[in-house]
Amino acid sequence: MNSGTFENSFEGSYGGDASRLRPDDKLECGICWWVYDPAVGDAVGGIPPGTPFSALPEHWECPECGTLQHKFMIIKA
């Protein structure tokens, strides 16, 4: 199995597919478990509160460990 395919297909993974996201979805970094909450934004990255994960700039990465967006997992409420 291609490891890239596996990495992006595990349960809850975002995988870069914005169609899977609702504007209020929280996402958790799959490396360090930091949570992106759209209601809070990301002060470190200059992302204002109210910004959905799908609207983050392409260059945005986890403020705790620097991992890329496709490694984030959707948190089911």
matplotlib code that plots the C-alpha trace (Angstrom):
import matplotlib.pyplot as plt

x = [0.0, 1.2, 2.1, 0.7, -2.6, -2.7, -1.8, -4.6, -7.3, -7.3, -10.5, -11.1, -8.3, -8.9, -6.5, -6.9, -10.5, -12.3, -15.7, -15.6, -15.5, -18.2, -17.3, -17.4, -15.5, -12.5, -9.5, -6.7, -3.1, -2.2, 1.3, 1.1, -2.7, -3.0, -6.6, -7.6, -10.9, -12.4, -14.1, -10.6, -8.4, -4.6, -3.0, 0.5, -0.3, -2.3, -5.6, -8.5, -11.4, -14.2, -11.9, -12.9, -10.2, -11.0, -10.3, -6.8, -4.0, -2.2, 1.0, -0.6, 0.8, 0.4, 1.7, 2.9, 4.9, 4.8, 3.0, 1.0, -2.8, -3.5, -2.2, -5.1, -8.1, -11.7, -12.9, -16.4, -18.6]
y = [0.0, 3.5, 5.2, 8.6, 7.0, 5.4, 8.6, 10.6, 7.9, 7.1, 7.7, 11.4, 12.7, 16.0, 15.0, 18.4, 17.7, 21.0, 19.5, 17.4, 20.5, 22.5, 26.2, 25.4, 22.1, 21.9, 20.0, 18.4, 18.1, 14.5, 15.0, 17.1, 17.1, 20.9, 21.9, 24.5, 26.1, 28.5, 30.4, 31.2, 31.4, 31.3, 34.4, 33.0, 32.6, 35.9, 34.1, 36.0, 34.4, 33.2, 31.8, 28.3, 25.8, 25.6, 29.4, 29.2, 30.4, 27.6, 28.3, 28.0, 25.2, 24.0, 26.7, 24.1, 21.7, 23.1, 20.2, 20.9, 21.2, 17.8, 16.1, 17.5, 15.4, 16.5, 16.3, 14.8, 16.6]
z = [0.0, -0.8, 2.5, 1.2, 0.6, 4.0, 5.8, 4.2, 4.6, 8.4, 10.3, 10.9, 8.8, 7.0, 4.2, 2.4, 1.5, 2.4, 1.3, 4.5, 6.7, 8.3, 9.1, 12.9, 12.8, 15.2, 13.9, 15.9, 14.8, 14.2, 15.5, 18.7, 19.3, 19.2, 18.4, 15.9, 17.0, 14.5, 17.3, 18.7, 15.6, 15.9, 17.5, 16.7, 13.0, 12.8, 12.2, 13.6, 15.5, 13.3, 10.6, 9.5, 9.0, 5.2, 5.0, 6.4, 4.1, 2.2, 4.1, 7.6, 9.7, 13.3, 15.6, 18.1, 15.9, 12.3, 10.7, 7.5, 7.3, 5.7, 8.9, 11.0, 12.0, 12.3, 15.9, 16.0, 18.6]

ax = plt.figure().add_subplot(projection="3d")
ax.plot(x, y, z, "-o")
ax.set_aspect("equal")
plt.show()
